[in-house]
Amino acid sequence: VIAHPKYQESKRIAIFLSMPDEVQTEEIIKDIFKQGKECFIPRYKPQSNHMDMLKLSSTEDISSLALTSWNILQPSDDDTAREEALAGGGLDLIFMPGLGFDKKGNRLGRGKGYYDTYLERCMKHPCGKPYTIALAFREQICESVPVTENDVPIDEILYEDC
């Protein structure tokens, strides 16, 4: 990931804070700050498919985040001081989680459509849609995953030995 050309050229990066069953992102987040890039993380709104990408100020900032009912760390709803990526300069790159992927760029998420809806919003931003990379385990790569017309394909899937 760190050596990937898209990562190297990106200045504004959104990345998920990994759950135990996902590719771990802690070292990538540390590198984002080490390289002087800007880091944004998701804040999901429950009972909707709305998600924002909010700016993280440092790796230490993670310890100040609230734990959701899904056991995901994210900025609390009353945290209004953080920059939302689309209110500013947009994003260059989004690292995405998922449950399953196929080699055509289709992604099976957790069923709420947060990332698809967010990417639709990105497409309306003056900076346009960021490059999307899914971080996966080899076991998550399938022949095909079910998609609907609302699903936005991802640009690239990174996994062991890909």
N, C-alpha and C positions, 0 to 999 in steps of 0.2 A: 504494500500500500504506500509506504513512505517513498519508495522509488518511482511510483507511477507518475508519468508525465503530467496527467491531468491534476494530480495532487500537487505536484511541484509548482505548476503555473497558477494554481488557485490561491486567491487571497482571502476569500470569504467562504467558509466551509460549514455546512450543517452536518452533524453527526448524532447518532442516537447514543444514549447512555445504556449500555448493554445489560440485558437480563442474564441470569445464569445460563440459560439454554441458547444464547446467541453468541456470535463471534465477539470476543471481548475487545472493546474499543478504548480502554484506558490509555494504552501506550500511544495510540494514534492521537488522542486528545492532548496528551503531554507534548507530542511532537508539533502539533498545530501551534501551541503556545511557544515552544522552543524556536520555531521558524518565524515567529512574529506574525502569524496569520490570525484572522478573526474567526472565532468559534461560536457556532449557534447550535442550540439543542431544542428538541421539540417540547412544546407544552400543549398537551391534549385537553380539549374541553369535553368532559363526560356528557353523555346523553346527546352527542352530536357527532359530526364527522369533521369538526373544525380543529385545526392545529395551527399553531404559530411556531416560528423558529426564533427563539430568543437568545440574545448574546450572553455568553459566559465570559466573565472577566479574567478567570484563571482556573487552573486545575483545583486549587483550594476552594474556589467558589462552589464546587460540586457539593461540599459538605454542608453548605447552607440551604440546600434545596429540600423541598418537602417530598415525602413519600406518598404516592397515590394509593388508592385501593387496589391497583394492579401491581403494586410493589415497584413502581417506576419513579425514579427521582426526577422532579421537574420544578421549575419556578412556580411559586404559589400564585393563585388568581389575583391576589392583591399586590403582587410584585409588578408595579407599573414603570419602574425606573429603567428596565432593560430595553435595549433597542430590539425591535422586531425586524428581521432581515428585509422584508418587503416594504417596510416603511422607510428604509434607507437605500443602500446600494444594491439590494438583491443578493443573490448567492451565485458563486461560481461552480460549486460542487456540493452534491448531497450524497452522503453515505446512507444507504437504506438497509433496514433489517427485513426479514421475511421468514415465512415458514417453508416455502418451497419456490423453486425457480425453474424455468426451462431455458434452453439455449437460444430461444427466439427473443428473450428479454422480458418474458412474462413473469410476474411476481405474484405469489399468493401471500397476502398479509394476514392480519388477524381479523379481517372482516368488516372493519368500520370505514375503510376508505380514506383514512387520514392523509396518507401520502399522495394518493391520487388527487384528492381535492386540493391539497397544497400545491401540487405541480400545476394544476389548472390555474390557480392564482398566480403562480410564477410566470406562466405564459403571457399573462396580461401585464406584467411588470415591464417597464422600459428596458431592463437588462435582459429580459427573456428567460427561457427555461435553462436552469443550470444543468450541467452534466450530472448524470446519476450513476452511481456505482453501488451495487448490492454486495454486501459482505456475507458470504455463505460458507457452510461446511459442504464438502463434496457430497455427503449423503442427502443434502437438500436439493440437488440437481435432479430434475425429473424429465421424462420424455416430453410431457406437456402439463401445464397447470390450467385450470379453468379460468376464463376471463370473461368480462362483460365489456360493453361499449364504454363504460366509465373508467376502465383500467388503463393507466398510462404505462406503456412499456419502459423498461429501464435501459440505459445505454450499455451497461457492461456489468457482468457478474464476476467478482473475484472470489476464488476458492482455491484450496490446496491443489497444486498440480494442474491448474487450468490452462 
